Amino acid sequence: MSETVTPLEDFKAPYGRQVALEDIVHESGMRLLRIRIREGTRFTVMELDPDTAAHWGKSMLKWSDDVTS
């Protein structure tokens, strides 16, 4: 099965982690956000649908706002 991968963001996180975000479009047209977290030689990869990504993003922004205000 074919997919088109478009890099969105790549940034460093605490404790030497590297985070990459990618827009994935599958051959079927399904579109997902791929989150790839590298910790040394270990990788954690998650693919989120738009609704889950929006929910997660809102939760992260709320947490960030709460701890910085």
N, CA, C and O atoms as a Tripos MOL2 file, in Angstrom:
@<TRIPOS>MOLECULE
protein
  276   275    69     0     0
PROTEIN
NO_CHARGES

@<TRIPOS>ATOM
      1 N           0.8450   -1.1790    0.0000 N.3       1 MET1
      2 CA          0.0000    0.0000    0.0000 C.3       1 MET1
      3 C           0.8890    1.2410    0.0000 C.2       1 MET1
      4 O           1.8920    1.2940    0.7130 O.2       1 MET1
      5 N           0.5270    2.2110   -0.7810 N.am      2 SER2
      6 CA          1.3070    3.4260   -0.9630 C.3       2 SER2
      7 C           0.8060    4.5340   -0.0410 C.2       2 SER2
      8 O          -0.3790    4.5980    0.2880 O.2       2 SER2
      9 N           1.7230    5.4010    0.3670 N.am      3 GLU3
     10 CA          1.3620    6.5660    1.1610 C.3       3 GLU3
     11 C           2.2710    7.7220    0.7750 C.2       3 GLU3
     12 O           3.4160    7.5220    0.3690 O.2       3 GLU3
     13 N           1.7440    8.9330    0.9090 N.am      4 THR4
     14 CA          2.5290   10.1400    0.6780 C.3       4 THR4
     15 C           2.8380   10.7470    2.0300 C.2       4 THR4
     16 O           1.9360   10.9750    2.8360 O.2       4 THR4
     17 N           4.1150   11.0090    2.2830 N.am      5 VAL5
     18 CA          4.5680   11.5370    3.5680 C.3       5 VAL5
     19 C           5.0940   12.9530    3.3610 C.2       5 VAL5
     20 O           5.9880   13.1800    2.5450 O.2       5 VAL5
     21 N           4.5270   13.9120    4.1130 N.am      6 THR6
     22 CA          4.9920   15.2960    4.0700 C.3       6 THR6
     23 C           5.4580   15.6990    5.4550 C.2       6 THR6
     24 O           4.6490   15.7620    6.3820 O.2       6 THR6
     25 N           6.7550   15.9760    5.6180 N.am      7 PRO7
     26 CA          7.2490   16.4210    6.9270 C.3       7 PRO7
     27 C           6.6120   17.7510    7.3150 C.2       7 PRO7
     28 O           6.4860   18.6490    6.4820 O.2       7 PRO7
     29 N           6.2080   17.8780    8.5910 N.am      8 LEU8
     30 CA          5.5960   19.1050    9.0960 C.3       8 LEU8
     31 C           6.5020   19.8300   10.0820 C.2       8 LEU8
     32 O           6.7650   21.0220    9.9250 O.2       8 LEU8
     33 N           6.9750   19.1210   11.0850 N.am      9 GLU9
     34 CA          7.8040   19.6890   12.1420 C.3       9 GLU9
     35 C           8.8350   18.6600   12.5720 C.2       9 GLU9
     36 O           8.6080   17.4540   12.4730 O.2       9 GLU9
     37 N           9.9590   19.1460   13.0470 N.am     10 ASP10
     38 CA         10.9960   18.2850   13.6210 C.3      10 ASP10
     39 C          11.6740   19.1200   14.6980 C.2      10 ASP10
     40 O          12.2730   20.1540   14.4020 O.2      10 ASP10
     41 N          11.5800   18.6680   15.9620 N.am     11 PHE11
     42 CA         12.1200   19.4770   17.0420 C.3      11 PHE11
     43 C          12.6380   18.6070   18.1750 C.2      11 PHE11
     44 O          12.2800   17.4360   18.3040 O.2      11 PHE11
     45 N          13.4930   19.2140   18.9940 N.am     12 LYS12
     46 CA         14.0550   18.5270   20.1590 C.3      12 LYS12
     47 C          13.1110   18.6910   21.3410 C.2      12 LYS12
     48 O          12.4600   19.7240   21.5010 O.2      12 LYS12
     49 N          13.0510   17.6490   22.1630 N.am     13 ALA13
     50 CA         12.2620   17.6460   23.3900 C.3      13 ALA13
     51 C          13.1940   17.3100   24.5540 C.2      13 ALA13
     52 O          14.3270   16.8840   24.3300 O.2      13 ALA13
     53 N          12.7360   17.4950   25.7860 N.am     14 PRO14
     54 CA         13.5920   17.2040   26.9400 C.3      14 PRO14
     55 C          14.1390   15.7710   26.9410 C.2      14 PRO14
     56 O          13.5620   14.8590   26.3480 O.2      14 PRO14
     57 N          15.2650   15.6130   27.6250 N.am     15 TYR15
     58 CA         15.9230   14.3200   27.8270 C.3      15 TYR15
     59 C          16.4280   13.7090   26.5320 C.2      15 TYR15
     60 O          16.4250   12.4880   26.3780 O.2      15 TYR15
     61 N          16.8650   14.5500   25.5960 N.am     16 GLY16
     62 CA         17.4830   14.0700   24.3690 C.3      16 GLY16
     63 C          16.5310   13.4570   23.3620 C.2      16 GLY16
     64 O          16.9720   12.7550   22.4520 O.2      16 GLY16
     65 N          15.2590   13.6990   23.4980 N.am     17 ARG17
     66 CA         14.2770   13.1450   22.5580 C.3      17 ARG17
     67 C          14.1730   14.0330   21.3240 C.2      17 ARG17
     68 O          14.3910   15.2420   21.3890 O.2      17 ARG17
     69 N          13.8380   13.4140   20.2080 N.am     18 GLN18
     70 CA         13.6060   14.1140   18.9530 C.3      18 GLN18
     71 C          12.1920   13.7930   18.5010 C.2      18 GLN18
     72 O          11.8110   12.6230   18.4530 O.2      18 GLN18
     73 N          11.4010   14.8160   18.1670 N.am     19 VAL19
     74 CA         10.0110   14.6280   17.7620 C.3      19 VAL19
     75 C           9.8550   15.0640   16.3020 C.2      19 VAL19
     76 O          10.2910   16.1490   15.9180 O.2      19 VAL19
     77 N           9.2360   14.2150   15.5080 N.am     20 ALA20
     78 CA          8.9350   14.5490   14.1190 C.3      20 ALA20
     79 C           7.4430   14.3740   13.8950 C.2      20 ALA20
     80 O           6.8520   13.3840   14.3250 O.2      20 ALA20
     81 N           6.8400   15.3410   13.2200 N.am     21 LEU21
     82 CA          5.4260   15.2760   12.8540 C.3      21 LEU21
     83 C           5.3420   15.2050   11.3340 C.2      21 LEU21
     84 O           6.0090   15.9620   10.6290 O.2      21 LEU21
     85 N           4.5120   14.2850   10.8370 N.am     22 GLU22
     86 CA          4.3710   14.0930    9.3970 C.3      22 GLU22
     87 C           2.9010   13.9870    9.0190 C.2      22 GLU22
     88 O           2.1030   13.3840    9.7360 O.2      22 GLU22
     89 N           2.5550   14.5830    7.8790 N.am     23 ASP23
     90 CA          1.2190   14.4490    7.3050 C.3      23 ASP23
     91 C           1.2560   13.2320    6.3900 C.2      23 ASP23
     92 O           2.0380   13.1870    5.4400 O.2      23 ASP23
     93 N           0.4150   12.2500    6.6750 N.am     24 ILE24
     94 CA          0.3910   10.9990    5.9100 C.3      24 ILE24
     95 C          -0.9210   10.9260    5.1370 C.2      24 ILE24
     96 O          -1.9990   11.0710    5.7140 O.2      24 ILE24
     97 N          -0.8220   10.7000    3.8270 N.am     25 VAL25
     98 CA         -2.0030   10.4750    3.0050 C.3      25 VAL25
     99 C          -1.8640    9.0920    2.3930 C.2      25 VAL25
    100 O          -0.9760    8.8480    1.5770 O.2      25 VAL25
    101 N          -2.7480    8.1890    2.7940 N.am     26 HIS26
    102 CA         -2.7230    6.8230    2.2760 C.3      26 HIS26
    103 C          -3.3500    6.7760    0.8900 C.2      26 HIS26
    104 O          -4.0870    7.6770    0.4910 O.2      26 HIS26
    105 N          -3.0420    5.7150    0.1730 N.am     27 GLU27
    106 CA         -3.5640    5.5190   -1.1800 C.3      27 GLU27
    107 C          -5.0910    5.6200   -1.2050 C.2      27 GLU27
    108 O          -5.6670    6.0810   -2.1900 O.2      27 GLU27
    109 N          -5.7310    5.1970   -0.1430 N.am     28 SER28
    110 CA         -7.2010    5.2310   -0.0490 C.3      28 SER28
    111 C          -7.7460    6.6480    0.1330 C.2      28 SER28
    112 O          -8.9490    6.8730    0.0030 O.2      28 SER28
    113 N          -6.8480    7.6160    0.4360 N.am     29 GLY29
    114 CA         -7.2620    8.9830    0.7090 C.3      29 GLY29
    115 C          -7.3170    9.2980    2.1890 C.2      29 GLY29
    116 O          -7.4570   10.4610    2.5690 O.2      29 GLY29
    117 N          -7.2090    8.2710    3.0390 N.am     30 MET30
    118 CA         -7.2140    8.4980    4.4850 C.3      30 MET30
    119 C          -5.9890    9.3310    4.8690 C.2      30 MET30
    120 O          -4.8690    9.0560    4.4400 O.2      30 MET30
    121 N          -6.2340   10.3540    5.6870 N.am     31 ARG31
    122 CA         -5.1660   11.2660    6.0850 C.3      31 ARG31
    123 C          -4.9590   11.1820    7.5910 C.2      31 ARG31
    124 O          -5.9190   11.2370    8.3600 O.2      31 ARG31
    125 N          -3.7000   11.0480    8.0100 N.am     32 LEU32
    126 CA         -3.3580   10.9130    9.4170 C.3      32 LEU32
    127 C          -2.1610   11.7970    9.7630 C.2      32 LEU32
    128 O          -1.3690   12.1680    8.8970 O.2      32 LEU32
    129 N          -2.0530   12.1190   11.0350 N.am     33 LEU33
    130 CA         -0.8740   12.8070   11.5530 C.3      33 LEU33
    131 C           0.0130   11.7480   12.1970 C.2      33 LEU33
    132 O          -0.4030   11.0800   13.1430 O.2      33 LEU33
    133 N           1.2240   11.5940   11.6930 N.am     34 ARG34
    134 CA          2.1760   10.6370   12.2820 C.3      34 ARG34
    135 C           3.0830   11.3970   13.2370 C.2      34 ARG34
    136 O           3.6730   12.4200   12.8870 O.2      34 ARG34
    137 N           3.1780   10.8740   14.4410 N.am     35 ILE35
    138 CA          4.0690   11.4140   15.4610 C.3      35 ILE35
    139 C           5.1570   10.3760   15.6830 C.2      35 ILE35
    140 O           4.8770    9.2300   16.0340 O.2      35 ILE35
    141 N           6.3950   10.7900   15.4740 N.am     36 ARG36
    142 CA          7.5290    9.8750   15.6300 C.3      36 ARG36
    143 C           8.4430   10.4630   16.7080 C.2      36 ARG36
    144 O           8.9840   11.5560   16.5400 O.2      36 ARG36
    145 N           8.6110    9.7340   17.8120 N.am     37 ILE37
    146 CA          9.4560   10.1860   18.9130 C.3      37 ILE37
    147 C          10.6610    9.2610   18.9980 C.2      37 ILE37
    148 O          10.5240    8.0490   19.1620 O.2      37 ILE37
    149 N          11.8420    9.8550   18.8830 N.am     38 ARG38
    150 CA         13.0850    9.0770   18.9590 C.3      38 ARG38
    151 C          13.7280    9.3150   20.3160 C.2      38 ARG38
    152 O          13.9570   10.4540   20.7220 O.2      38 ARG38
    153 N          14.0160    8.2150   21.0090 N.am     39 GLU39
    154 CA         14.7060    8.2610   22.2990 C.3      39 GLU39
    155 C          15.9190    7.3570   22.1780 C.2      39 GLU39
    156 O          15.8190    6.1490   22.3920 O.2      39 GLU39
    157 N          17.0680    7.9340   21.8370 N.am     40 GLY40
    158 CA         18.2560    7.1160   21.5870 C.3      40 GLY40
    159 C          18.0200    6.2540   20.3640 C.2      40 GLY40
    160 O          17.8190    6.7730   19.2660 O.2      40 GLY40
    161 N          18.0420    4.9310   20.5430 N.am     41 THR41
    162 CA         17.8100    4.0210   19.4190 C.3      41 THR41
    163 C          16.3620    3.5380   19.3610 C.2      41 THR41
    164 O          15.9930    2.7840   18.4600 O.2      41 THR41
    165 N          15.5550    3.9650   20.3040 N.am     42 ARG42
    166 CA         14.1580    3.5230   20.3750 C.3      42 ARG42
    167 C          13.2300    4.5440   19.7020 C.2      42 ARG42
    168 O          13.4030    5.7520   19.8620 O.2      42 ARG42
    169 N          12.2580    4.0480   18.9600 N.am     43 PHE43
    170 CA         11.2640    4.9030   18.3150 C.3      43 PHE43
    171 C           9.8660    4.5570   18.8130 C.2      43 PHE43
    172 O           9.5280    3.3860   18.9860 O.2      43 PHE43
    173 N           9.0660    5.5830   19.0410 N.am     44 THR44
    174 CA          7.6390    5.4180   19.2920 C.3      44 THR44
    175 C           6.9240    6.1320   18.1540 C.2      44 THR44
    176 O           7.1840    7.3080   17.8970 O.2      44 THR44
    177 N           6.0280    5.4310   17.4740 N.am     45 VAL45
    178 CA          5.3130    6.0080   16.3390 C.3      45 VAL45
    179 C           3.8180    5.8660   16.5780 C.2      45 VAL45
    180 O           3.3250    4.7840   16.8980 O.2      45 VAL45
    181 N           3.1010    6.9820   16.4170 N.am     46 MET46
    182 CA          1.6430    6.9740   16.5360 C.3      46 MET46
    183 C           1.0710    7.6670   15.3150 C.2      46 MET46
    184 O           1.6660    8.6110   14.7950 O.2      46 MET46
    185 N          -0.0720    7.2050   14.8600 N.am     47 GLU47
    186 CA         -0.7860    7.8770   13.7860 C.3      47 GLU47
    187 C          -2.1690    8.2500   14.3070 C.2      47 GLU47
    188 O          -2.9100    7.4000   14.8000 O.2      47 GLU47
    189 N          -2.5100    9.5460   14.1900 N.am     48 LEU48
    190 CA         -3.7610   10.0660   14.7240 C.3      48 LEU48
    191 C          -4.6590   10.5640   13.6090 C.2      48 LEU48
    192 O          -4.1890   11.1650   12.6420 O.2      48 LEU48
    193 N          -5.9610   10.3110   13.7460 N.am     49 ASP49
    194 CA         -6.9330   10.8710   12.8240 C.3      49 ASP49
    195 C          -7.1420   12.3360   13.2130 C.2      49 ASP49
    196 O          -6.7540   12.7320   14.3130 O.2      49 ASP49
    197 N          -7.7460   13.1530   12.3370 N.am     50 PRO50
    198 CA         -7.9040   14.5780   12.6260 C.3      50 PRO50
    199 C          -8.6470   14.8780   13.9360 C.2      50 PRO50
    200 O          -8.2510   15.7910   14.6610 O.2      50 PRO50
    201 N          -9.7000   14.1410   14.2510 N.am     51 ASP51
    202 CA        -10.4510   14.3990   15.4870 C.3      51 ASP51
    203 C          -9.6000   14.1320   16.7260 C.2      51 ASP51
    204 O          -9.6140   14.9170   17.6740 O.2      51 ASP51
    205 N          -8.8650   13.0320   16.7160 N.am     52 THR52
    206 CA         -8.0040   12.7080   17.8570 C.3      52 THR52
    207 C          -6.8780   13.7180   17.9850 C.2      52 THR52
    208 O          -6.5420   14.1270   19.0970 O.2      52 THR52
    209 N          -6.2860   14.1300   16.8630 N.am     53 ALA53
    210 CA         -5.2140   15.1280   16.8950 C.3      53 ALA53
    211 C          -5.7310   16.4530   17.4610 C.2      53 ALA53
    212 O          -5.0440   17.0990   18.2510 O.2      53 ALA53
    213 N          -6.9350   16.8590   17.0600 N.am     54 ALA54
    214 CA         -7.5170   18.1030   17.5620 C.3      54 ALA54
    215 C          -7.7610   18.0150   19.0650 C.2      54 ALA54
    216 O          -7.4580   18.9560   19.8000 O.2      54 ALA54
    217 N          -8.3050   16.8940   19.5240 N.am     55 HIS55
    218 CA         -8.5720   16.7030   20.9510 C.3      55 HIS55
    219 C          -7.2680   16.7570   21.7480 C.2      55 HIS55
    220 O          -7.1820   17.4430   22.7660 O.2      55 HIS55
    221 N          -6.2620   16.0290   21.2770 N.am     56 TRP56
    222 CA         -4.9690   15.9880   21.9490 C.3      56 TRP56
    223 C          -4.3370   17.3830   21.9690 C.2      56 TRP56
    224 O          -3.8110   17.8190   22.9930 O.2      56 TRP56
    225 N          -4.3960   18.0750   20.8340 N.am     57 GLY57
    226 CA         -3.8190   19.4120   20.7550 C.3      57 GLY57
    227 C          -4.4750   20.3800   21.7230 C.2      57 GLY57
    228 O          -3.7820   21.1500   22.3890 O.2      57 GLY57
    229 N          -5.8040   20.3560   21.8130 N.am     58 LYS58
    230 CA         -6.5180   21.2360   22.7390 C.3      58 LYS58
    231 C          -6.1480   20.9120   24.1900 C.2      58 LYS58
    232 O          -5.9780   21.8160   25.0080 O.2      58 LYS58
    233 N          -6.0270   19.6380   24.4980 N.am     59 SER59
    234 CA         -5.6540   19.2320   25.8560 C.3      59 SER59
    235 C          -4.2470   19.7020   26.1980 C.2      59 SER59
    236 O          -3.9940   20.1400   27.3210 O.2      59 SER59
    237 N          -3.3350   19.6150   25.2420 N.am     60 MET60
    238 CA         -1.9560   20.0570   25.4720 C.3      60 MET60
    239 C          -1.8960   21.5780   25.6570 C.2      60 MET60
    240 O          -1.1700   22.0690   26.5200 O.2      60 MET60
    241 N          -2.6590   22.3210   24.8490 N.am     61 LEU61
    242 CA         -2.6770   23.7760   24.9910 C.3      61 LEU61
    243 C          -3.2610   24.1940   26.3320 C.2      61 LEU61
    244 O          -2.7560   25.1210   26.9650 O.2      61 LEU61
    245 N          -4.3220   23.5170   26.7750 N.am     62 LYS62
    246 CA         -4.9190   23.8370   28.0680 C.3      62 LYS62
    247 C          -3.9150   23.5970   29.1900 C.2      62 LYS62
    248 O          -3.7730   24.4290   30.0850 O.2      62 LYS62
    249 N          -3.2240   22.4680   29.1440 N.am     63 TRP63
    250 CA         -2.2140   22.1580   30.1570 C.3      63 TRP63
    251 C          -1.1170   23.2210   30.1450 C.2      63 TRP63
    252 O          -0.7260   23.7220   31.1990 O.2      63 TRP63
    253 N          -0.6280   23.5600   28.9700 N.am     64 SER64
    254 CA          0.4380   24.5470   28.8410 C.3      64 SER64
    255 C           0.0030   25.8980   29.3820 C.2      64 SER64
    256 O           0.7560   26.5570   30.0990 O.2      64 SER64
    257 N          -1.2150   26.3120   29.0370 N.am     65 ASP65
    258 CA         -1.7460   27.5860   29.5430 C.3      65 ASP65
    259 C          -1.8680   27.5570   31.0670 C.2      65 ASP65
    260 O          -1.5410   28.5380   31.7350 O.2      65 ASP65
    261 N          -2.3430   26.4280   31.6200 N.am     66 ASP66
    262 CA         -2.5350   26.3110   33.0670 C.3      66 ASP66
    263 C          -1.2100   26.4190   33.8250 C.2      66 ASP66
    264 O          -1.1470   27.0780   34.8630 O.2      66 ASP66
    265 N          -0.1600   25.7850   33.3230 N.am     67 VAL67
    266 CA          1.1010   25.7650   34.0730 C.3      67 VAL67
    267 C           1.9520   27.0080   33.8500 C.2      67 VAL67
    268 O           2.8990   27.2510   34.5980 O.2      67 VAL67
    269 N           1.6250   27.7960   32.8290 N.am     68 THR68
    270 CA          2.4160   29.0080   32.5790 C.3      68 THR68
    271 C           1.7010   30.2780   33.0200 C.2      68 THR68
    272 O           2.2500   31.3700   32.8790 O.2      68 THR68
    273 N           0.4920   30.1570   33.5490 N.am     69 SER69
    274 CA         -0.2170   31.3830   33.9710 C.3      69 SER69
    275 C          -0.2340   31.5150   35.4820 C.2      69 SER69
    276 O          -0.7850   32.4810   36.0110 O.2      69 SER69
@<TRIPOS>BOND
     1     1     2 1
     2     2     3 1
     3     3     4 2
     4     3     5 am
     5     5     6 1
     6     6     7 1
     7     7     8 2
     8     7     9 am
     9     9    10 1
    10    10    11 1
    11    11    12 2
    12    11    13 am
    13    13    14 1
    14    14    15 1
    15    15    16 2
    16    15    17 am
    17    17    18 1
    18    18    19 1
    19    19    20 2
    20    19    21 am
    21    21    22 1
    22    22    23 1
    23    23    24 2
    24    23    25 am
    25    25    26 1
    26    26    27 1
    27    27    28 2
    28    27    29 am
    29    29    30 1
    30    30    31 1
    31    31    32 2
    32    31    33 am
    33    33    34 1
    34    34    35 1
    35    35    36 2
    36    35    37 am
    37    37    38 1
    38    38    39 1
    39    39    40 2
    40    39    41 am
    41    41    42 1
    42    42    43 1
    43    43    44 2
    44    43    45 am
    45    45    46 1
    46    46    47 1
    47    47    48 2
    48    47    49 am
    49    49    50 1
    50    50    51 1
    51    51    52 2
    52    51    53 am
    53    53    54 1
    54    54    55 1
    55    55    56 2
    56    55    57 am
    57    57    58 1
    58    58    59 1
    59    59    60 2
    60    59    61 am
    61    61    62 1
    62    62    63 1
    63    63    64 2
    64    63    65 am
    65    65    66 1
    66    66    67 1
    67    67    68 2
    68    67    69 am
    69    69    70 1
    70    70    71 1
    71    71    72 2
    72    71    73 am
    73    73    74 1
    74    74    75 1
    75    75    76 2
    76    75    77 am
    77    77    78 1
    78    78    79 1
    79    79    80 2
    80    79    81 am
    81    81    82 1
    82    82    83 1
    83    83    84 2
    84    83    85 am
    85    85    86 1
    86    86    87 1
    87    87    88 2
    88    87    89 am
    89    89    90 1
    90    90    91 1
    91    91    92 2
    92    91    93 am
    93    93    94 1
    94    94    95 1
    95    95    96 2
    96    95    97 am
    97    97    98 1
    98    98    99 1
    99    99   100 2
   100    99   101 am
   101   101   102 1
   102   102   103 1
   103   103   104 2
   104   103   105 am
   105   105   106 1
   106   106   107 1
   107   107   108 2
   108   107   109 am
   109   109   110 1
   110   110   111 1
   111   111   112 2
   112   111   113 am
   113   113   114 1
   114   114   115 1
   115   115   116 2
   116   115   117 am
   117   117   118 1
   118   118   119 1
   119   119   120 2
   120   119   121 am
   121   121   122 1
   122   122   123 1
   123   123   124 2
   124   123   125 am
   125   125   126 1
   126   126   127 1
   127   127   128 2
   128   127   129 am
   129   129   130 1
   130   130   131 1
   131   131   132 2
   132   131   133 am
   133   133   134 1
   134   134   135 1
   135   135   136 2
   136   135   137 am
   137   137   138 1
   138   138   139 1
   139   139   140 2
   140   139   141 am
   141   141   142 1
   142   142   143 1
   143   143   144 2
   144   143   145 am
   145   145   146 1
   146   146   147 1
   147   147   148 2
   148   147   149 am
   149   149   150 1
   150   150   151 1
   151   151   152 2
   152   151   153 am
   153   153   154 1
   154   154   155 1
   155   155   156 2
   156   155   157 am
   157   157   158 1
   158   158   159 1
   159   159   160 2
   160   159   161 am
   161   161   162 1
   162   162   163 1
   163   163   164 2
   164   163   165 am
   165   165   166 1
   166   166   167 1
   167   167   168 2
   168   167   169 am
   169   169   170 1
   170   170   171 1
   171   171   172 2
   172   171   173 am
   173   173   174 1
   174   174   175 1
   175   175   176 2
   176   175   177 am
   177   177   178 1
   178   178   179 1
   179   179   180 2
   180   179   181 am
   181   181   182 1
   182   182   183 1
   183   183   184 2
   184   183   185 am
   185   185   186 1
   186   186   187 1
   187   187   188 2
   188   187   189 am
   189   189   190 1
   190   190   191 1
   191   191   192 2
   192   191   193 am
   193   193   194 1
   194   194   195 1
   195   195   196 2
   196   195   197 am
   197   197   198 1
   198   198   199 1
   199   199   200 2
   200   199   201 am
   201   201   202 1
   202   202   203 1
   203   203   204 2
   204   203   205 am
   205   205   206 1
   206   206   207 1
   207   207   208 2
   208   207   209 am
   209   209   210 1
   210   210   211 1
   211   211   212 2
   212   211   213 am
   213   213   214 1
   214   214   215 1
   215   215   216 2
   216   215   217 am
   217   217   218 1
   218   218   219 1
   219   219   220 2
   220   219   221 am
   221   221   222 1
   222   222   223 1
   223   223   224 2
   224   223   225 am
   225   225   226 1
   226   226   227 1
   227   227   228 2
   228   227   229 am
   229   229   230 1
   230   230   231 1
   231   231   232 2
   232   231   233 am
   233   233   234 1
   234   234   235 1
   235   235   236 2
   236   235   237 am
   237   237   238 1
   238   238   239 1
   239   239   240 2
   240   239   241 am
   241   241   242 1
   242   242   243 1
   243   243   244 2
   244   243   245 am
   245   245   246 1
   246   246   247 1
   247   247   248 2
   248   247   249 am
   249   249   250 1
   250   250   251 1
   251   251   252 2
   252   251   253 am
   253   253   254 1
   254   254   255 1
   255   255   256 2
   256   255   257 am
   257   257   258 1
   258   258   259 1
   259   259   260 2
   260   259   261 am
   261   261   262 1
   262   262   263 1
   263   263   264 2
   264   263   265 am
   265   265   266 1
   266   266   267 1
   267   267   268 2
   268   267   269 am
   269   269   270 1
   270   270   271 1
   271   271   272 2
   272   271   273 am
   273   273   274 1
   274   274   275 1
   275   275   276 2
@<TRIPOS>SUBSTRUCTURE
     1 MET1         2 RESIDUE 1 A MET
     2 SER2         6 RESIDUE 1 A SER
     3 GLU3        10 RESIDUE 1 A GLU
     4 THR4        14 RESIDUE 1 A THR
     5 VAL5        18 RESIDUE 1 A VAL
     6 THR6        22 RESIDUE 1 A THR
     7 PRO7        26 RESIDUE 1 A PRO
     8 LEU8        30 RESIDUE 1 A LEU
     9 GLU9        34 RESIDUE 1 A GLU
    10 ASP10       38 RESIDUE 1 A ASP
    11 PHE11       42 RESIDUE 1 A PHE
    12 LYS12       46 RESIDUE 1 A LYS
    13 ALA13       50 RESIDUE 1 A ALA
    14 PRO14       54 RESIDUE 1 A PRO
    15 TYR15       58 RESIDUE 1 A TYR
    16 GLY16       62 RESIDUE 1 A GLY
    17 ARG17       66 RESIDUE 1 A ARG
    18 GLN18       70 RESIDUE 1 A GLN
    19 VAL19       74 RESIDUE 1 A VAL
    20 ALA20       78 RESIDUE 1 A ALA
    21 LEU21       82 RESIDUE 1 A LEU
    22 GLU22       86 RESIDUE 1 A GLU
    23 ASP23       90 RESIDUE 1 A ASP
    24 ILE24       94 RESIDUE 1 A ILE
    25 VAL25       98 RESIDUE 1 A VAL
    26 HIS26      102 RESIDUE 1 A HIS
    27 GLU27      106 RESIDUE 1 A GLU
    28 SER28      110 RESIDUE 1 A SER
    29 GLY29      114 RESIDUE 1 A GLY
    30 MET30      118 RESIDUE 1 A MET
    31 ARG31      122 RESIDUE 1 A ARG
    32 LEU32      126 RESIDUE 1 A LEU
    33 LEU33      130 RESIDUE 1 A LEU
    34 ARG34      134 RESIDUE 1 A ARG
    35 ILE35      138 RESIDUE 1 A ILE
    36 ARG36      142 RESIDUE 1 A ARG
    37 ILE37      146 RESIDUE 1 A ILE
    38 ARG38      150 RESIDUE 1 A ARG
    39 GLU39      154 RESIDUE 1 A GLU
    40 GLY40      158 RESIDUE 1 A GLY
    41 THR41      162 RESIDUE 1 A THR
    42 ARG42      166 RESIDUE 1 A ARG
    43 PHE43      170 RESIDUE 1 A PHE
    44 THR44      174 RESIDUE 1 A THR
    45 VAL45      178 RESIDUE 1 A VAL
    46 MET46      182 RESIDUE 1 A MET
    47 GLU47      186 RESIDUE 1 A GLU
    48 LEU48      190 RESIDUE 1 A LEU
    49 ASP49      194 RESIDUE 1 A ASP
    50 PRO50      198 RESIDUE 1 A PRO
    51 ASP51      202 RESIDUE 1 A ASP
    52 THR52      206 RESIDUE 1 A THR
    53 ALA53      210 RESIDUE 1 A ALA
    54 ALA54      214 RESIDUE 1 A ALA
    55 HIS55      218 RESIDUE 1 A HIS
    56 TRP56      222 RESIDUE 1 A TRP
    57 GLY57      226 RESIDUE 1 A GLY
    58 LYS58      230 RESIDUE 1 A LYS
    59 SER59      234 RESIDUE 1 A SER
    60 MET60      238 RESIDUE 1 A MET
    61 LEU61      242 RESIDUE 1 A LEU
    62 LYS62      246 RESIDUE 1 A LYS
    63 TRP63      250 RESIDUE 1 A TRP
    64 SER64      254 RESIDUE 1 A SER
    65 ASP65      258 RESIDUE 1 A ASP
    66 ASP66      262 RESIDUE 1 A ASP
    67 VAL67      266 RESIDUE 1 A VAL
    68 THR68      270 RESIDUE 1 A THR
    69 SER69      274 RESIDUE 1 A SER
